[in-house]
Amino acid sequence: MTNNILKNAKKLKQADLKNIVGGIKGGKPDLSLCGCSCSGSVTGPEYCSQYIACPQVYNCKDI
């Protein structure tokens, strides 16, 4: 299965790499806005789940 995925892949040239865009709009994300709820879910702006993960080892009555 892996061979089928890589069959159409091509190696990017240095010039192609400069044209790749994406990420958080406006520069670096403010990770201080991110946190964890007592149920172990990531809280904060949508991008937080891409940068942090919350442990599933505590619950609401531990707080």
C-alpha angles and dihedrals in degrees: 000000000000091000091059091054094049096041093088096037120118131196112249120232122227090257090054092053091058090059096056110111133180142096129099117348112243100025130280118020118243101240091182086078091060125089146140130265121223089258091059098256122138112250131197133049119356094260093061094085089060092057108032138035126201124225115245093211102096134054139200096275091056091066 
